[in-house]
Amino acid sequence: MSRTAPARATLLYSLYCGASALIAPFAWRKVAGKLRDYGLPEDRVRERLGHASLPRPAGRLIWFHAASVGESLSVLTLIARMGEQAPDAEFLITSGTPTSAELIAKRMPPRCRHQFPPLDTAAAVDRFLAHWRPDLGVFVESELWPQMLVRARKTGCPLVLLNARLSDKSVAGWTKRPDTARFILDQFALLVTQNRKTAANLQAMGAAPDRIRPGSNLKAVSAPLPVDQDTLAKVRGSIGERPVWVASSTHDGEEETVLEAHKALLKQHPGLCLLLAPRHPERGGKVEALVKQAGLSCARRSKGVLPGTQTQVYLADTLGEVGTWYALCPLVFLGGSLRDIGGHNPFEPMQAGAAVISGTGHYNFAETYAELTALGAAAEVRTAAELADQVAQWLEKPEVFQSARDAAAQFISRQSDQLDTTVDALLALLPHEGGRDG
């Protein structure tokens, strides 16, 4: 049932506003220093104080606010889809990191621009809002800045929480402050969740049930990772007809397990090549030492070497090439999961046509993996022996592996269909014509 009256500002919110004003000079010094150290010009640094470095375009403006790289890139497909449905709409993305700004600039859809968000102080937020006058504000995942939300809503701009995802710790903290939680959530006209658990959590925190809607995980419908066709052809040609499997985004303490599994696999598949792509390429030297310690031959991508006919491990210690490796081989183990790290985005390899093996430490994607394993699109392992067994099964039973790949493709397709529903819901909140550019 809808509420008859909005929640009122709480003492905790008032205290937060006062505290933010006091610490603003220190916060500004810190964030400005980071942006300057990155080499950004001063007009871009001052965006954090709400000073725009670009003019507001005429017409309806949809503002997306995201935390960092992953969240920022996840909305680009949505923006492109919305732009097709509303050809007069303009888009603004705000994100806090220079890396996200750089990547967004390379992949930005038409009629879109990037700015750094204002600090969450009254002066900076009001300055930002007075310039941009957004017609719709979309906050991605769990990026909840109280003054940004409250002051934007007071201007008459409807707000949406999109791809909502809250950790158990965050939910526990908010439920201890129910009045403030309800006040913050009441700023949103619509809350689009990734999964049923988040929907239940939001309702328990005080969100109005009729404002909560299921949605797709935006990362599942992001544009596929880029593939360098020249590199793909060269590596594929050098490997030849040998079977391959990929271990991607591995972390410190995981490569040992992967290499142990590979050694076991080589007993039955002596020509097998492991393409090992650590999450942090700067660890390449350490990982190479682990490969040699395991008694395996190694070729290292960062040294410009291609795998030879006897190369047992191809160490892909470079940035920006993982899309090429997924195109090379659809049998992927995804790291960050054999230890309690939280896992990594399984949608990227699935968009390339892969089925995924993961450890069980994927709490950041727990509900996603629960659905994927139930569908047969992913498999979970705990040990080197289990990893070797799973890779062997998919190598030796192509029909089973193809079934897993088909299930993954169907999952991605359903997420894409759900995206259209989300686009319709967002566009329904826009004014029908004009905008606030006057």
N, C-alpha and C positions, 0 to 999 in steps of 0.2 A: 504493500500500500504506500502511496506517495505521502510525503510529509506535508502538513498544512503550513508549516512555518520553517524557514531556514534556521540552521543552527547559528548561535551567536558566538562572537569572538570570545575567547576564554582568557583567563588571567595568564595562562602559560603562553598563549600567542602574544599577548601584550608584553610579557617579559622578554620573549624572543625578539620582538621588534626593538625594544630598548637595548638589549644586548647587542644586536646586530649593528646598531648605530655606534655603539662604543667601540666595537672591534673592527669597524669598517676600515679605518686607516691602516691597521695591521694586515687585514685581509687583502686590501688593495696592494700594499707593498709586496706581498708574497706572490699574488697572481700576476701582477705587472712584471715582476722580476723574471718569472718563468717565461712569459711571452717575449720579453726583451732578449732573454738569453737564447731564445729560439731564432732571433733575428727578425722579428716582426716590426714593421714600421709603427711609429707612435700613434697614428690615427687608428690602427687596428687594436693596439693595446688599450686605448681609451674606450673602446667598445665595452669593456668590463665596467665602466662607469655610466653606461647608458648612452654614450655619444656615438651616434651612428656614423659610419664611414661611407654609407651609400644612401641615395635618396629612396623614399618610399615610392613604389610604383603606383600608378592609378589603378582603380578597380578593387576587387575583392582580394584580400591578402590572408593567406592561411599560414600560420606560424607553427612550426614544429620545433620543440625543444628536446634535445637528447643529451645524454651524459657524455659519451665519448665515441670512440671509433665504431665499435660494433653496433651500438644503438643508432648512431647517425646513418651508417650505411644501410641499416635494415629498413629505413623509411623511404629510401630512394625509389624503390619499385612502387610503393604506395603512392608517392607523389606523382610519379609518371602516370600511373593509372588514373589518379584524380585529375591530372592535367588534361587527359584525354576526354574525361567526362565533363569537365568545366573549362573550356578553352579560354575563358576570360580571366580565370583565377591566376593569381601570382603567389609565389611561395617564398617563405623565409625559414631557414634552418639556423638554430643556435646550438652550439656545442662548445664545451669548455677547453678542449685540448687543441694545440696547434696541429697535431697529427691528424685529428679528425677533420680539421679545416682543410688541410692539404689534400686528403683523400676525397673529400666531398667535392672540392673544386675540380677534380679530375673526372668525376662521375656524375656531376650535377645534371638533373633533368632540365628541360626547357623552362624558362620563366622562374628560375630559382636563384636565390642568393644566400650567402652564409654570413653570419655575424657571431661574435662571441657574446654570450649572455651577460646581462648586467649582474653585478653582485646583488645579493638578496637584501638590499637596503631600500628604504623608501625613496630616497633621492635618485638612485641609479635606476630602479625599476620604473619610477614615474617618468623619468627622462626617456627611457627606452620606449615606453608605451605611448608617450605623447608624440614621438616621431613616427613609429610604425603603425599605430592604430589598427591592430590585427582584427579581422572579422571572425576568426576562429583560432583558438590556441590548442595545440595537441602536444601533450607531455608524454614522452615515451618511457615505458617500463616504470622505474621507481624514482624518477627524478622529481621529487616533491619539495619545491622551495616555497615556504609558506607565504612570504610577502609577494613573490612573483604571482602566485595563484590568486591570492585575495585581491590584490590591487588590479590585476588584469580583469578579474570577474567584475569588479566595481565599475569598470569602464563600459560594461555591457557585452564584453567578448565572451561567448560561450566557450567552455573548456572541456577537453576530453583527456582522460587517462587511457593511453593506448598500449596494448601489449603488456598490460599490467602484470608485474611479477614482484612479489614481496617475499623476502626470506622469513623463515620462522622466527628469527631473532627480531626482525623489524616488526612483525605482527605482534609478538609478545610485548614489545615496547609500546606500541600504539594502544593496545588493549588495556594497558595500565592507565591510560589517559583518554578515556572514552569520549569526554566532551570535546577535547581538542581534536581527536581523530574524526569525530563526526563533523566538526566545523570545517576541517581541511577537506574532507571528502565531499562535503556539501558544495564546494566550489565547482565541482565537475557536473556538467549536464549529462555526461555519458562516461562509463567506465568499461572498456573493452578488455577482457581478460584472455590470457594465454590458455588457461585450463580451469577445470572445475574447482580445484583446491583454492586457487586465488579468488575466484568468485565467492566461495564460502567465507574465506578470510576477510574479504572486503565487507561483506554483509555483517560479519561478526564485529568488525571494527566500527560499524555504524553507517555504512553506505546504504542509500535507498535501494531496495531490491529492483525496482523498476528502471533504475538507471544502469544496471549491470547487464552486459551482453557478452556472449562468447565470441571469440574471434580467432583468427589464425595467428600462429607465431610468425611475426614479420620476417624473422631470419630464415624461415622456410621458403619464403617467396622472394628473397633478395635475388638480384641478378647473379648468374653463375660466376664463379671465379674466372679470371682471364686465363687463356691458354696460349702459350707461345708455340705455334705450329712448327716453327723451324727447330726449336729445342726438342719438341715432342718427336719429330721425325728422326733426329739424330740419335736420341737416347733409345728410341724403339729399334732403330736400325742396328745399334751397337749391341743391344741385348738379344736381338734376333727372336728365335722361337722359344727361348727359355721362359718358364713360368716365373711370375713376379708377384710379390705382395708388398703393400705399402704400410709402414708404421709412421704415422704423421703426428706432429705436435707433441712429441714425447718430452718428458721433463727429467730432471736429475733424479736418479733412482729408478727410472722406468726402463732405460735402455738395457740394463743388465737382464731384466726379465725378457725383453724382446729378443735379445741376442741368444739367450738360452733356448727360447722357443725356436729360433731359426736354426740353431745347431741340431736340435732334435728333428726338425723338418728335413734337413739336408740328408739325413740317413735314408729316408724314403724317396726324397726328391733331390738328388745330388746336383741338378742343374739350376735349382731355385735361386733367384736373386731377391734380396731384401732391399727395398728402397727406403732408407731411414731418413726422415726429415724432422730434426729436433725443433721444438717450438721456438727456441732461442738460438739462431744460427751462430752466435758468438761462442757457443759451447762446442763448436765443431772440433776443436783440437782435443778436448777432453773426451768427446764421444769417439773420435778416431782411435784414441788410446784404448778405450773400452773394447772396440772392435778387434784390435790387434791382440789385446789381452785375452780375448775369447778364442784366439787362434783362427780368425777369419780374415780373408783377403778383403781389401777395401779400396775403393776409388772415391775421391773427394770432389764434389761438384764445385766448391768454392775455388779450387785450384785449376778449374777448367778441364778436368779429366772426364772422359766418358767411361762407362763401365765396359770392361773387356769380357771376353768369353769365359774367363775364369773368376770374374769378380763376384764374390759372394754377398757383399754389402756395398750398395751405392749410397754414400753419405751425402744427402742433399742439404748441405748447410748454407742455404742462400735464402734471401727474402723474396717474397712475391711470386714464387714459382709453384706453390702447392697445387694450384688449379691444373697446371700441366701434369703433375704427378698423378692426380686423380683421373685425368684423361688417359694417362698411360695404363693405369691398372685400376679396376673397379673393386678390388679386394683390399679393404682398408681397415687397419687397426688405428683407432683414434686415441691419442694419449691424454695426459692430464686426468687419468681415470684409474690407473693401477695404484695410485696413492690418493690420499684425501685432498685432492686439488680442486675438484668440482666439475671436471670434464670440459670438453670443447664442443663447439657448434657441429652437430652431426649432419646438419642440412647441407653444408657445403659439399661434402663428398657425395651425398645422396642426389644433389642436383646434377652432379656429373655422371650419374648412373651407377654409383657404387652402393654396395651393402656394407654395413659397418659392424666392426667388432669393438667393444669397449670394455674397460674394467668397470668395477662397481662404484668407484668413487666419483660419480658424475652428478653430484647433488644439485648443481646449477641447472641440470636438464633432467631431473629425476622423473617427472611425469611424462616427458617426451620419450625417454627411453623405455618407460613402462609400456607405453603404447606401441613403440617400435618393436620391442621384443615380442609383445603379444601378437603383432601382425606378422612376425617372422622377418622383418626388415633389418633387424639388428640382433646381435648376440652378445652376451655378457660373459666375461671370463675373470678369474681371480688369480691364476698362477700361470707360470710359463708352460706347464704341461697342458692346461686347459686352452691356452692361446694356440699352442701347436696343434692340438686336436681340432680346434675350430677351423684354423687355416687349412689343415689337411682335408677336413670334410668338404670344404668349399672347393678346394683344388681337385679332389678326386670324384666329386659328385656334381658335375656341372648343372644338372637339372635342379638340384637343391639350391645351388648358388643363384641360378637364374630366377628361381622362385623368390629368393630373398631380395634380389634386385627389383623384381616386378612389384613386390610389396612396398619397397621404398619409393618407387616411382608413383605408385598409387597414393601413398601418403602425401607426397609433395603436391600432386594434382588436387587432392581434397583441400589442402591449405590454400592453394591458388583460388579455388572456387569460393572459399570463405572470405578471401580478400575482397571480392566483388561486393559481398554483403557489407563489409566494413566501410568500403568506399561510399556506398549508398547512405549509410548511417551518418558518416561525417559530412557529406555534402548536404544532407537534410538540415544540418544545423547552420549552414551558411545563409546570409541574406540572399534573396532571389536575384537581386540586381544592384548595381551601383557599388556598394562598399563604403568604407569610412575614409575615403581619400579626400573628402572635401574639408 
